[in-house]
Amino acid sequence: MRKRPFFQYKTGAKESIEKLADVFGELKGFEESKDLYGENARKFGNPDLITKAVKDIEAIKITVDNMKALWDHIETCQ
């Protein structure tokens, strides 16, 4: 995640905000997959198999939300 261009200031606010929008789309896909896999894990009696994935997705969402707020602020300041 940290290798994405929106972690670099030289990328600029406009491009970074666009890239972050793409990441929000990716996260939506991950959440849909997580729901499907979670349902299958529950069916087979192992709902805790996706616990790490759920925690990772939540951590990524927090990071992306923070980066979005940062780039919005940078854009306002510029």
Beta strands, then each sheet from edge to edge (+ up, - down):
end
